[in-house]
């Protein structure tokens, strides 16, 4: 399916959802019953004054909608991301995002001997995992009046609905609409810029911890597969049945990709420009891929089209930023300006764009 068709379908879905969003200025009425992304009917009995977030995605969503000051506890990893969330470093930790400390949540929620039902915990859906919303809710059953909301934010196809739902819960309907309008416009800019262009084969690698015989990539149903399609590429692993398959390097060579992209994370926003050029980690990642046996005739390696991309912008509320960078890597001649999109996104979070950072290595600007 072409990116233009994909975008047309998304626009139709967004229009339907927009009809359901309360009018500008209209307040959410409580008690409020909604269906979360885990398919659970939940009731918010009163305005939310306290929020516990279990992931970066959830923290960004609450911040984006203007309720960062209501976050009272976080998963431990969020306390390390001081550049993105400077106000969360001193918040109470409630365990890892995938290993929740229910007792700690209960302690945060309790005010004296009771728990006022003005508190929510936002968790991923993940129905078969102990850290999924349903299982987190079960773990918190001994503590009354703590409402668990299952929202993901990392799936591009569900992002609009997730934002709409949280906006309604928090009575931040205007803020949700403002962000969704920007998201829709930014997605359309990518679609327009790549319309009519060829669709090259893309290999997107997560890591090679298992060696060349067990490389981690992204298959059907994954957010990355959807993003590659929207960015005008063809994911060579997109037809594999597993969402997160393992493949061999020999298999990758037979697929003959024209673009290879590898992820790398950071606790900061991107990488320092000068540091990135001199940093052995990024160089080693790219050089290792470039020197793999049998890849020298592959179009991606032969044309030097191998990149490392900043992982943290590839999913969640800022995924359209990652999509814009990805589309620019796949189609270098496209009229796209990823840094401007990132700057606009960070404005939503109240963060200045770090001019000295890069988000793709090697950086085309020569930093």
C-alpha positions as a Markdown table, in Angstrom:
| # | Residue | x | y | z |
|---|---|---|---|---|
| 1 | Unk | 0.0 | 0.0 | 0.0 |
| 2 | Unk | 1.4 | 3.4 | -0.9 |
| 3 | Unk | 2.1 | 6.1 | 1.7 |
| 4 | Unk | -0.5 | 8.3 | 0.0 |
| 5 | Unk | -3.2 | 5.7 | 0.4 |
| 6 | Unk | -2.1 | 5.0 | 4.0 |
| 7 | Unk | -2.3 | 8.7 | 4.8 |
| 8 | Unk | -5.8 | 9.0 | 3.2 |
| 9 | Unk | -7.0 | 6.2 | 5.4 |
| 10 | Unk | -5.5 | 7.8 | 8.5 |
| 11 | Unk | -7.0 | 11.1 | 7.7 |
| 12 | Unk | -10.5 | 9.5 | 7.5 |
| 13 | Unk | -10.0 | 7.8 | 10.8 |
| 14 | Unk | -8.7 | 11.1 | 12.4 |
| 15 | Unk | -11.7 | 13.0 | 11.1 |
| 16 | Unk | -14.1 | 10.4 | 12.7 |
| 17 | Unk | -12.2 | 10.7 | 16.0 |
| 18 | Unk | -12.2 | 14.5 | 15.9 |
| 19 | Unk | -16.0 | 14.5 | 15.7 |
| 20 | Unk | -16.0 | 12.7 | 19.0 |
| 21 | Unk | -13.6 | 15.1 | 20.8 |
| 22 | Unk | -15.4 | 17.6 | 22.9 |
| 23 | Unk | -15.7 | 21.0 | 21.4 |
| 24 | Unk | -13.1 | 23.6 | 22.1 |
| 25 | Unk | -13.6 | 24.8 | 25.6 |
| 26 | Unk | -16.0 | 22.0 | 26.6 |
| 27 | Unk | -15.1 | 20.4 | 29.9 |
| 28 | Unk | -15.0 | 16.6 | 30.6 |
| 29 | Unk | -17.9 | 15.6 | 32.9 |
| 30 | Unk | -17.3 | 13.2 | 35.8 |
| 31 | Unk | -17.9 | 10.5 | 36.6 |
| 32 | Unk | -16.5 | 9.5 | 33.2 |
| 33 | Unk | -16.6 | 6.0 | 31.8 |
| 34 | Unk | -14.3 | 5.3 | 28.8 |
| 35 | Unk | -12.8 | 2.2 | 27.1 |
| 36 | Unk | -9.0 | 2.2 | 27.2 |
| 37 | Unk | -6.7 | 0.8 | 24.6 |
| 38 | Unk | -6.6 | -2.6 | 26.5 |
| 39 | Unk | -10.4 | -2.8 | 25.8 |
| 40 | Unk | -11.3 | -2.3 | 29.5 |
| 41 | Unk | -14.2 | -0.1 | 30.6 |
| 42 | Unk | -12.9 | 2.1 | 33.3 |
| 43 | Unk | -14.6 | 4.8 | 35.3 |
| 44 | Unk | -13.0 | 8.0 | 36.5 |
| 45 | Unk | -15.1 | 9.2 | 39.4 |
| 46 | Unk | -13.7 | 12.7 | 39.9 |
| 47 | Unk | -11.2 | 15.1 | 38.2 |
| 48 | Unk | -7.6 | 13.6 | 38.2 |
| 49 | Unk | -5.2 | 15.4 | 40.4 |
| 50 | Unk | -2.5 | 12.8 | 40.7 |
| 51 | Unk | -0.8 | 10.7 | 37.9 |
| 52 | Unk | 1.6 | 7.8 | 38.1 |
| 53 | Unk | 3.4 | 7.1 | 34.9 |
| 54 | Unk | 5.2 | 3.8 | 34.1 |
| 55 | Unk | 7.1 | 4.7 | 30.9 |
| 56 | Unk | 8.6 | 7.6 | 28.9 |
| 57 | Unk | 5.7 | 7.5 | 26.5 |
| 58 | Unk | 3.2 | 8.1 | 29.4 |
| 59 | Unk | 5.3 | 10.8 | 30.9 |
| 60 | Unk | 5.5 | 12.6 | 27.6 |
| 61 | Unk | 1.8 | 12.3 | 27.0 |
| 62 | Unk | 0.9 | 13.8 | 30.4 |
| 63 | Unk | 3.5 | 16.6 | 29.9 |
| 64 | Unk | 2.3 | 17.3 | 26.4 |
| 65 | Unk | -1.2 | 17.8 | 27.7 |
| 66 | Unk | -0.1 | 20.2 | 30.3 |
| 67 | Unk | -0.3 | 18.0 | 33.4 |
| 68 | Unk | 3.4 | 17.3 | 34.3 |
| 69 | Unk | 2.8 | 19.0 | 37.6 |
| 70 | Unk | 0.3 | 16.3 | 38.5 |
| 71 | Unk | 2.8 | 13.4 | 38.1 |
| 72 | Unk | 3.5 | 12.1 | 41.6 |
| 73 | Unk | 5.5 | 8.9 | 40.9 |
| 74 | Unk | 7.3 | 7.4 | 38.0 |
| 75 | Unk | 9.1 | 4.2 | 36.9 |
| 76 | Unk | 12.7 | 4.3 | 38.0 |
| 77 | Unk | 14.2 | 4.7 | 34.6 |
| 78 | Unk | 12.4 | 8.1 | 34.1 |
| 79 | Unk | 14.4 | 9.6 | 36.9 |
| 80 | Unk | 17.5 | 9.3 | 34.8 |
| 81 | Unk | 16.1 | 11.3 | 31.9 |
| 82 | Unk | 16.7 | 14.6 | 33.5 |
| 83 | Unk | 17.1 | 16.5 | 30.3 |
| 84 | Unk | 13.7 | 15.5 | 29.0 |
| 85 | Unk | 11.9 | 15.4 | 32.3 |
| 86 | Unk | 13.8 | 17.7 | 34.7 |
| 87 | Unk | 10.8 | 17.8 | 37.1 |
| 88 | Unk | 10.7 | 14.0 | 37.6 |
| 89 | Unk | 14.2 | 13.3 | 39.0 |
| 90 | Unk | 13.0 | 13.7 | 42.6 |
| 91 | Unk | 9.6 | 11.9 | 42.2 |
| 92 | Unk | 8.9 | 8.7 | 44.1 |
| 93 | Unk | 10.0 | 5.6 | 42.1 |
| 94 | Unk | 7.6 | 2.7 | 41.8 |
| 95 | Unk | 9.8 | 0.0 | 40.2 |
| 96 | Unk | 10.8 | -0.7 | 36.7 |
| 97 | Unk | 8.3 | -0.1 | 33.8 |
| 98 | Unk | 8.2 | -3.9 | 33.3 |
| 99 | Unk | 8.4 | -4.8 | 37.0 |
| 100 | Unk | 6.0 | -2.7 | 39.0 |
| 101 | Unk | 6.2 | -2.2 | 42.7 |
| 102 | Unk | 2.6 | -2.3 | 43.8 |
| 103 | Unk | 3.3 | -1.5 | 47.4 |
| 104 | Unk | 5.2 | 1.6 | 46.4 |
| 105 | Unk | 2.2 | 2.7 | 44.3 |
| 106 | Unk | -0.1 | 2.1 | 47.3 |
| 107 | Unk | 2.1 | 4.2 | 49.5 |
| 108 | Unk | 2.1 | 7.1 | 47.1 |
| 109 | Unk | -1.7 | 6.9 | 46.6 |
| 110 | Unk | -2.5 | 6.7 | 50.3 |
| 111 | Unk | -3.3 | 10.0 | 52.1 |
| 112 | Unk | -3.5 | 9.2 | 55.7 |
| 113 | Unk | -5.6 | 6.0 | 56.1 |
| 114 | Unk | -7.5 | 6.4 | 52.8 |
| 115 | Unk | -6.9 | 6.7 | 49.1 |
| 116 | Unk | -8.8 | 9.5 | 47.4 |
| 117 | Unk | -10.0 | 8.4 | 43.9 |
| 118 | Unk | -8.3 | 11.3 | 42.2 |
| 119 | Unk | -5.3 | 9.2 | 41.1 |
| 120 | Unk | -4.6 | 7.2 | 37.9 |
| 121 | Unk | -1.8 | 4.8 | 36.9 |
| 122 | Unk | -1.0 | 4.8 | 33.2 |
| 123 | Unk | 0.4 | 1.5 | 31.9 |
| 124 | Unk | 1.0 | -0.2 | 28.6 |
| 125 | Unk | -1.7 | -2.6 | 27.4 |
| 126 | Unk | 0.4 | -5.8 | 26.9 |
| 127 | Unk | -2.4 | -8.3 | 27.7 |
| 128 | Unk | -0.1 | -11.2 | 28.2 |
| 129 | Unk | 2.5 | -9.5 | 30.4 |
| 130 | Unk | 2.6 | -8.9 | 34.1 |
| 131 | Unk | 3.2 | -5.2 | 33.5 |
| 132 | Unk | 0.2 | -4.9 | 31.2 |
| 133 | Unk | -2.7 | -2.7 | 32.3 |
| 134 | Unk | -5.0 | -5.6 | 33.3 |
| 135 | Unk | -2.4 | -7.3 | 35.4 |
| 136 | Unk | -1.3 | -4.0 | 37.0 |
| 137 | Unk | -4.9 | -3.4 | 37.9 |
| 138 | Unk | -5.0 | -6.9 | 39.5 |
| 139 | Unk | -1.9 | -6.2 | 41.5 |
| 140 | Unk | -3.4 | -3.0 | 42.9 |
| 141 | Unk | -6.7 | -4.6 | 43.8 |
| 142 | Unk | -5.8 | -4.6 | 47.5 |
| 143 | Unk | -5.6 | -0.8 | 47.4 |
| 144 | Unk | -9.0 | 0.7 | 46.7 |
| 145 | Unk | -9.6 | 3.7 | 44.4 |
| 146 | Unk | -6.5 | 3.5 | 42.2 |
| 147 | Unk | -7.6 | 3.5 | 38.6 |
| 148 | Unk | -5.3 | 1.9 | 36.0 |
| 149 | Unk | -5.6 | 3.2 | 32.4 |
| 150 | Unk | -4.1 | 1.1 | 29.6 |
| 151 | Unk | -2.7 | 3.3 | 26.8 |
| 152 | Unk | 0.3 | 2.6 | 24.6 |
| 153 | Unk | 1.3 | 5.7 | 22.5 |
| 154 | Unk | 4.0 | 3.7 | 20.7 |
| 155 | Unk | 1.8 | 2.3 | 17.9 |
| 156 | Unk | 1.5 | 5.0 | 15.1 |
| 157 | Unk | -1.9 | 3.6 | 14.1 |
| 158 | Unk | -3.4 | 4.0 | 17.6 |
| 159 | Unk | -1.6 | 7.2 | 18.7 |
| 160 | Unk | -4.5 | 9.5 | 17.8 |
| 161 | Unk | -7.0 | 7.5 | 19.8 |
| 162 | Unk | -4.6 | 7.2 | 22.8 |
| 163 | Unk | -4.1 | 10.9 | 22.9 |
| 164 | Unk | -7.8 | 11.6 | 22.6 |
| 165 | Unk | -8.6 | 9.2 | 25.4 |
| 166 | Unk | -6.0 | 10.7 | 27.8 |
| 167 | Unk | -7.1 | 14.2 | 26.9 |
| 168 | Unk | -10.6 | 13.3 | 27.8 |
| 169 | Unk | -9.6 | 11.7 | 31.1 |
| 170 | Unk | -7.5 | 14.7 | 32.2 |
| 171 | Unk | -10.0 | 17.3 | 30.9 |
| 172 | Unk | -7.3 | 18.4 | 28.4 |
| 173 | Unk | -9.4 | 18.3 | 25.3 |
| 174 | Unk | -8.2 | 21.5 | 23.8 |
| 175 | Unk | -4.5 | 20.5 | 24.3 |
| 176 | Unk | -5.2 | 17.1 | 22.7 |
| 177 | Unk | -6.8 | 18.7 | 19.7 |
| 178 | Unk | -3.9 | 21.1 | 19.3 |
| 179 | Unk | -1.4 | 18.3 | 19.3 |
| 180 | Unk | -3.4 | 16.0 | 17.0 |
| 181 | Unk | -3.8 | 18.8 | 14.5 |
| 182 | Unk | 0.0 | 19.2 | 14.5 |
| 183 | Unk | 0.5 | 15.5 | 14.2 |
| 184 | Unk | -1.9 | 15.2 | 11.3 |
| 185 | Unk | -0.2 | 18.1 | 9.5 |
| 186 | Unk | 3.3 | 16.7 | 10.1 |
| 187 | Unk | 2.3 | 13.2 | 8.8 |
| 188 | Unk | 0.8 | 14.8 | 5.7 |
| 189 | Unk | 4.0 | 16.7 | 5.0 |
| 190 | Unk | 5.9 | 13.4 | 4.9 |
| 191 | Unk | 3.3 | 11.8 | 2.7 |
| 192 | Unk | 3.3 | 14.8 | 0.2 |
| 193 | Unk | 7.2 | 14.9 | 0.1 |
| 194 | Unk | 7.5 | 11.2 | -0.8 |
| 195 | Unk | 4.5 | 10.9 | -3.0 |
| 196 | Unk | 5.3 | 9.3 | -6.4 |
| 197 | Unk | 8.9 | 8.3 | -5.4 |
| 198 | Unk | 10.2 | 4.7 | -5.7 |
| 199 | Unk | 9.9 | 2.5 | -2.7 |
| 200 | Unk | 13.4 | 1.1 | -1.8 |
| 201 | Unk | 14.0 | -1.9 | 0.4 |
| 202 | Unk | 14.8 | -1.1 | 4.0 |
| 203 | Unk | 16.5 | -3.3 | 6.6 |
| 204 | Unk | 15.9 | -1.9 | 10.1 |
| 205 | Unk | 18.0 | -3.6 | 12.8 |
| 206 | Unk | 17.4 | -3.4 | 16.6 |
| 207 | Unk | 20.6 | -5.1 | 17.8 |
| 208 | Unk | 22.9 | -8.0 | 17.1 |
| 209 | Unk | 23.3 | -9.4 | 20.6 |
| 210 | Unk | 22.7 | -12.9 | 19.3 |
| 211 | Unk | 25.3 | -12.5 | 16.6 |
| 212 | Unk | 24.9 | -12.6 | 12.8 |
| 213 | Unk | 22.8 | -15.7 | 13.1 |
| 214 | Unk | 20.2 | -14.0 | 15.3 |
| 215 | Unk | 19.7 | -10.3 | 14.4 |
| 216 | Unk | 16.7 | -8.5 | 15.9 |
| 217 | Unk | 14.4 | -6.7 | 13.5 |
| 218 | Unk | 10.8 | -5.7 | 13.1 |
| 219 | Unk | 8.1 | -7.6 | 11.3 |
| 220 | Unk | 4.4 | -7.4 | 10.7 |
| 221 | Unk | 2.3 | -5.6 | 13.3 |
| 222 | Unk | 5.2 | -3.7 | 14.7 |
| 223 | Unk | 5.3 | 0.1 | 15.0 |
| 224 | Unk | 8.5 | 0.3 | 13.0 |
| 225 | Unk | 7.1 | -1.7 | 10.1 |
| 226 | Unk | 4.2 | 0.8 | 10.0 |
| 227 | Unk | 6.6 | 3.7 | 10.1 |
| 228 | Unk | 8.8 | 2.4 | 7.3 |
| 229 | Unk | 5.7 | 2.0 | 5.1 |
| 230 | Unk | 4.6 | 5.5 | 5.9 |
| 231 | Unk | 8.1 | 6.8 | 5.2 |
| 232 | Unk | 8.1 | 5.5 | 1.6 |
| 233 | Unk | 10.1 | 2.3 | 2.2 |
| 234 | Unk | 9.5 | -1.4 | 2.0 |
| 235 | Unk | 10.5 | -3.3 | 5.2 |
| 236 | Unk | 12.2 | -6.5 | 4.1 |
| 237 | Unk | 11.0 | -8.1 | 7.3 |
| 238 | Unk | 7.5 | -6.8 | 6.9 |
| 239 | Unk | 6.2 | -10.1 | 5.5 |
| 240 | Unk | 7.5 | -12.2 | 8.4 |
| 241 | Unk | 4.8 | -13.4 | 10.7 |
| 242 | Unk | 6.5 | -12.5 | 14.0 |
| 243 | Unk | 6.2 | -9.0 | 15.2 |
| 244 | Unk | 9.8 | -9.0 | 16.4 |
| 245 | Unk | 11.6 | -11.7 | 14.4 |
| 246 | Unk | 15.2 | -12.8 | 14.5 |
| 247 | Unk | 16.9 | -13.1 | 11.1 |
| 248 | Unk | 20.3 | -14.1 | 9.9 |
| 249 | Unk | 22.7 | -11.8 | 8.1 |
| 250 | Unk | 22.7 | -14.3 | 5.2 |
| 251 | Unk | 19.0 | -13.8 | 4.9 |
| 252 | Unk | 19.4 | -10.0 | 4.9 |
| 253 | Unk | 21.9 | -10.2 | 2.1 |
| 254 | Unk | 19.5 | -12.2 | -0.1 |
| 255 | Unk | 16.9 | -9.5 | 0.4 |
| 256 | Unk | 19.3 | -6.9 | -1.2 |
| 257 | Unk | 18.2 | -3.8 | 0.8 |
| 258 | Unk | 19.1 | -0.3 | -0.4 |
| 259 | Unk | 18.9 | 1.2 | 3.0 |
| 260 | Unk | 20.1 | -0.1 | 6.4 |
| 261 | Unk | 19.2 | 1.6 | 9.6 |
| 262 | Unk | 20.3 | 0.6 | 13.1 |
| 263 | Unk | 19.0 | 2.1 | 16.4 |
| 264 | Unk | 20.9 | 3.5 | 19.4 |
| 265 | Unk | 19.4 | 5.0 | 22.5 |
| 266 | Unk | 20.5 | 7.9 | 24.8 |
| 267 | Unk | 19.5 | 9.3 | 28.1 |
| 268 | Unk | 19.7 | 12.8 | 26.6 |
| 269 | Unk | 18.0 | 14.3 | 23.5 |
| 270 | Unk | 20.1 | 12.9 | 20.7 |
| 271 | Unk | 23.9 | 12.9 | 20.7 |
| 272 | Unk | 26.3 | 15.8 | 21.1 |
| 273 | Unk | 27.5 | 16.6 | 17.5 |
| 274 | Unk | 31.2 | 16.7 | 18.1 |
| 275 | Unk | 31.0 | 13.7 | 20.5 |
| 276 | Unk | 29.1 | 11.6 | 18.0 |
| 277 | Unk | 31.6 | 12.0 | 15.3 |
| 278 | Unk | 34.4 | 11.0 | 17.6 |
| 279 | Unk | 32.5 | 8.4 | 19.6 |
| 280 | Unk | 33.7 | 4.9 | 19.2 |
| 281 | Unk | 30.3 | 3.3 | 20.0 |
| 282 | Unk | 28.5 | 4.9 | 17.0 |
| 283 | Unk | 31.4 | 4.3 | 14.7 |
| 284 | Unk | 31.8 | 0.7 | 15.8 |
| 285 | Unk | 28.1 | 0.0 | 15.2 |
| 286 | Unk | 28.2 | 1.4 | 11.7 |
| 287 | Unk | 31.6 | 0.0 | 10.8 |
| 288 | Unk | 30.6 | -3.5 | 12.0 |
| 289 | Unk | 27.6 | -3.5 | 9.7 |
| 290 | Unk | 29.6 | -2.1 | 6.8 |
| 291 | Unk | 32.2 | -4.9 | 7.2 |
| 292 | Unk | 29.9 | -7.9 | 7.5 |
| 293 | Unk | 30.9 | -10.8 | 5.2 |
| 294 | Unk | 28.9 | -11.0 | 2.0 |
| 295 | Unk | 27.5 | -7.5 | 2.2 |
| 296 | Unk | 29.9 | -5.6 | 0.0 |
| 297 | Unk | 27.7 | -5.9 | -3.1 |
| 298 | Unk | 24.5 | -5.1 | -1.2 |
| 299 | Unk | 23.1 | -1.7 | -2.5 |
| 300 | Unk | 22.9 | -0.2 | 1.0 |
| 301 | Unk | 26.6 | -0.9 | 1.8 |
| 302 | Unk | 27.9 | -0.3 | -1.8 |
| 303 | Unk | 26.3 | 3.1 | -1.8 |
| 304 | Unk | 27.3 | 3.9 | 1.8 |
| 305 | Unk | 23.6 | 4.1 | 2.9 |
| 306 | Unk | 24.0 | 2.7 | 6.4 |
| 307 | Unk | 22.9 | 4.9 | 9.3 |
| 308 | Unk | 22.5 | 4.8 | 13.1 |
| 309 | Unk | 19.3 | 6.6 | 14.3 |
| 310 | Unk | 18.3 | 8.0 | 17.7 |
| 311 | Unk | 15.9 | 5.4 | 19.0 |
| 312 | Unk | 14.0 | 7.5 | 21.5 |
| 313 | Unk | 12.2 | 9.5 | 18.7 |
| 314 | Unk | 11.0 | 6.4 | 16.8 |
| 315 | Unk | 8.0 | 5.7 | 18.9 |
| 316 | Unk | 5.5 | 7.5 | 21.1 |
| 317 | Unk | 4.3 | 11.0 | 21.0 |
| 318 | Unk | 7.3 | 12.2 | 18.9 |
| 319 | Unk | 7.1 | 9.3 | 16.5 |
| 320 | Unk | 6.3 | 11.6 | 13.6 |
| 321 | Unk | 9.7 | 13.2 | 14.3 |
| 322 | Unk | 11.3 | 9.8 | 13.8 |
| 323 | Unk | 9.1 | 9.2 | 10.8 |
| 324 | Unk | 10.4 | 12.5 | 9.2 |
| 325 | Unk | 14.0 | 11.6 | 9.8 |
| 326 | Unk | 13.4 | 8.1 | 8.5 |
| 327 | Unk | 11.7 | 9.3 | 5.3 |
| 328 | Unk | 14.7 | 11.7 | 4.8 |
| 329 | Unk | 17.1 | 8.7 | 5.1 |
| 330 | Unk | 15.1 | 6.6 | 2.7 |
| 331 | Unk | 14.5 | 9.6 | 0.3 |
| 332 | Unk | 17.4 | 12.0 | 0.7 |
| 333 | Unk | 16.1 | 14.3 | -2.0 |
| 334 | Unk | 12.7 | 14.7 | -0.3 |
| 335 | Unk | 11.7 | 18.2 | 0.7 |
| 336 | Unk | 11.6 | 17.4 | 4.4 |
| 337 | Unk | 13.2 | 19.3 | 7.4 |
| 338 | Unk | 13.3 | 16.9 | 10.3 |
| 339 | Unk | 15.0 | 19.3 | 12.7 |
| 340 | Unk | 12.2 | 21.8 | 12.3 |
| 341 | Unk | 9.7 | 19.1 | 13.2 |
| 342 | Unk | 11.6 | 18.1 | 16.2 |
| 343 | Unk | 11.9 | 21.7 | 17.3 |
| 344 | Unk | 8.1 | 22.0 | 17.1 |
| 345 | Unk | 7.6 | 18.9 | 19.1 |
| 346 | Unk | 9.9 | 20.0 | 21.9 |
| 347 | Unk | 8.0 | 23.2 | 22.1 |
| 348 | Unk | 5.0 | 21.2 | 23.2 |
| 349 | Unk | 7.1 | 19.9 | 26.1 |
| 350 | Unk | 8.5 | 23.3 | 26.9 |
| 351 | Unk | 12.0 | 22.2 | 26.0 |
| 352 | Unk | 14.4 | 24.3 | 23.8 |
| 353 | Unk | 15.8 | 22.4 | 20.8 |
| 354 | Unk | 19.4 | 21.5 | 21.4 |
| 355 | Unk | 21.2 | 23.0 | 18.5 |
| 356 | Unk | 24.5 | 21.1 | 19.3 |
| 357 | Unk | 22.8 | 17.7 | 18.9 |
| 358 | Unk | 22.4 | 15.2 | 16.0 |
| 359 | Unk | 19.9 | 12.4 | 15.7 |
| 360 | Unk | 21.3 | 10.5 | 12.8 |
| 361 | Unk | 24.9 | 9.2 | 12.4 |
| 362 | Unk | 26.7 | 10.0 | 10.1 |
| 363 | Unk | 25.1 | 13.5 | 10.2 |
| 364 | Unk | 24.5 | 14.9 | 6.7 |
| 365 | Unk | 25.2 | 18.4 | 8.0 |
| 366 | Unk | 28.8 | 17.5 | 8.8 |
| 367 | Unk | 28.6 | 18.0 | 12.5 |
